[in-house]
Amino acid sequence: MAEIQPKIVALSGVNTSNGSELYEFLILNDEEILISYKSVRDRLIVTNKRLIVIDVQGITGKKKEFMIIPFSKISTFSCESAGTFDIDAEMKVWCSGLGRIEFEFMKGTDIKPLLRILSMYVC
């Protein structure tokens, strides 16, 4: 099976209600949005049940891909903090049936809350 390896770049933290009209139709009644990250076009929404990745495509941005990753499908995750020359922090998530997904965060974005959430729900 070929491994899909999408990469979402330039993410930074935003208020969880920021842009919620884009994804609120996906949120279940018993689901809570815990943290949210946004790049110029793409988003990462973390709930108490899953990761929601929104990849905005095309010139106009009308086309969107919604990738839903339940915590139960995440087998492993890793993080790499920002360094002197590499100023972006990175997180990689391995999902059964999907492969690896990479997330790159802007300088100054604190990913510790995200890693804490993953540790709580995946481990």
C-alpha positions in Angstrom: 0.0 0.0 0.0 1.4 3.4 -0.9 1.7 5.8 2.0 -0.1 9.1 1.8 2.1 11.8 3.3 0.2 15.1 3.4 2.0 18.0 5.0 0.2 21.0 6.5 2.6 24.0 7.0 2.7 27.4 8.7 0.2 26.6 11.4 -0.3 28.9 14.4 -2.8 28.9 17.2 -6.1 30.6 16.9 -9.3 30.9 19.0 -11.4 27.8 18.7 -14.4 29.9 17.5 -12.3 31.5 14.7 -13.7 30.2 11.4 -16.0 27.7 13.0 -18.6 28.1 10.2 -16.1 26.2 8.0 -16.3 23.0 10.1 -19.2 23.3 12.6 -21.3 20.9 10.5 -18.7 18.1 11.4 -18.9 18.6 15.2 -21.0 16.1 17.0 -23.4 16.9 19.9 -21.1 15.4 22.5 -17.9 16.7 20.9 -15.8 19.6 22.3 -13.3 21.6 20.3 -10.1 21.7 22.5 -7.6 23.6 20.4 -7.3 25.0 16.9 -4.5 26.0 14.5 -4.7 27.9 11.2 -2.3 28.6 8.4 -3.1 31.1 5.6 -5.7 28.6 4.1 -5.5 25.3 6.0 -6.7 24.4 9.5 -6.1 21.8 12.2 -9.0 21.4 14.7 -8.5 19.1 17.7 -11.5 17.8 19.5 -12.0 15.4 22.4 -12.5 12.6 19.8 -10.4 13.3 16.7 -8.2 15.6 14.6 -9.9 17.4 11.7 -7.6 18.6 9.0 -9.0 21.1 6.5 -7.0 21.5 3.3 -8.3 24.4 1.2 -7.5 23.8 -2.5 -7.7 25.7 -5.7 -7.2 29.4 -6.6 -10.6 30.5 -5.2 -10.4 28.3 -2.1 -13.9 27.0 -2.7 -12.7 23.4 -2.9 -11.9 21.9 0.5 -10.7 18.5 1.6 -11.8 17.4 5.1 -9.6 14.7 6.7 -11.0 13.2 9.8 -8.6 11.2 12.0 -10.2 9.5 15.1 -7.8 9.2 18.0 -8.3 5.4 17.9 -6.6 5.3 14.5 -3.5 7.2 15.7 -0.8 4.7 16.5 2.2 7.0 17.1 3.1 10.6 17.1 6.4 12.6 17.4 7.4 16.2 17.7 10.5 18.2 16.9 10.9 21.5 18.6 12.1 24.6 16.9 15.9 25.1 16.8 18.3 27.9 16.0 18.3 27.4 12.2 15.1 25.5 11.9 12.6 27.9 13.4 9.5 25.8 12.9 8.3 23.1 15.3 7.0 19.9 13.6 4.7 17.1 14.6 4.2 13.8 12.8 1.3 11.5 13.3 1.1 7.9 12.1 -2.4 6.6 11.4 -3.4 3.0 10.7 -4.6 2.7 7.1 -3.4 6.2 6.2 0.3 6.5 6.9 2.2 9.6 8.2 0.8 13.1 8.3 3.2 16.1 9.0 2.2 19.4 10.6 4.6 22.3 10.7 4.0 25.2 13.1 5.1 28.8 12.9 7.9 30.2 15.1 6.5 31.0 18.5 3.6 28.6 18.3 3.3 26.6 21.5 2.5 23.0 20.6 2.8 21.6 24.1 -1.0 21.8 24.7 -1.5 19.8 21.5 1.0 17.1 22.5 -0.7 16.9 25.9 -4.1 16.3 24.3 -2.6 13.6 22.0 -0.9 12.0 25.0 -4.2 12.0 27.0 -6.4 10.6 24.2 -4.0 8.3 22.3 -1.9 6.7 25.0 
